[in-house]
Amino acid sequence: MKIIDLEPGDPRLENDLLPVLLELRPHLTPELFREVYEAGHPQGLRFSAAYADDGRCVGAAGWRIISTTSSLRKLYIDDLVTAAATRSTGVGHALVEHLDGHARAAGCHELDLDSGTHRTGAHRFYLRERFDIVAFHFARSLTAPEDAS
């Protein structure tokens, strides 16, 4: 397996990574994905793609390094998804280890992520990967669901 960090404008973002990311974020269109990355990249948003030995993209991670008063410096994982056909084959673990390396190199104190309450399979994975449940995450919508896209 090979994991590559992809910069804005790299055609692999839409051709390879986006189809995998859509399994987690089905509301994204190629145009919306480009807009998000263009706006998010200056804020630190990055994407990493995991490739199987046959060249297929089998995993995707969206992440950023941020400074907060609670943990000082952390790597926040926006998105972490393995293609359904390759789950439980080590892709997720490899992505977490890749991100751990980025975090340590940047002097971060923790890896951090949020996960929807309905994603119990993902929660089992995160616990196996030594993530702890440390907080409740609260959100307040500012738009009606039909206006969100």
Beta strands, then each sheet from edge to edge (+ up, - down):
strand 1: 2-6
strand 2: 46-51
strand 3: 57-68
strand 4: 72-82
strand 5: 110-113
sheet 1: 1+ 2- 3+ 4- 5-
end
